[in-house]
């Protein structure tokens, strides 16, 4: 995966040099997804954050920003709940339409469940979301990691 990340980063740089921002963005998404799989969450957050902010300002891509905000927030959840809350607030300020998305509502439900250390509510929120919008393997793996952190927090009590 490390080698894949390197090659996608190079490809993104080449596309940027050719002024093909859209193709560069696709490569950057792959870099961020691999980084998250390797638990390099800060690197993944940085990439998803940059992409989402760029898309939020772009007139034809602003609808796509929600996916990258969502991915960045999932990575935040793997690190720290307080940082996730701050990032969510910042994303809502940057892109007010994000507040009304199902992704934002799911993140808020997850944050609430984690604060209460309620694993059942966490699971129910994810199931409800998945019934309408199927989660792919990447999202599911990150959510499993987040759920495990609830278990770890309970063990510390």
Buried (B, 14 or more C-beta within 10 A) or exposed (E): EEEEBEEBBEBBEEBBEEEBBEBBBBBBBBBBBBBBBEEBBEBBBBBBBBBBBBBBEBEEBBEBBBBBBBBBBBBBBBBEBEEBBEBBEEBBEBBEEBEEBEBBBBBBBBBEBBEEBBBEBBBEBBEEBBEEEEBEEBBEBBBEBBBEBBEEEEEEE
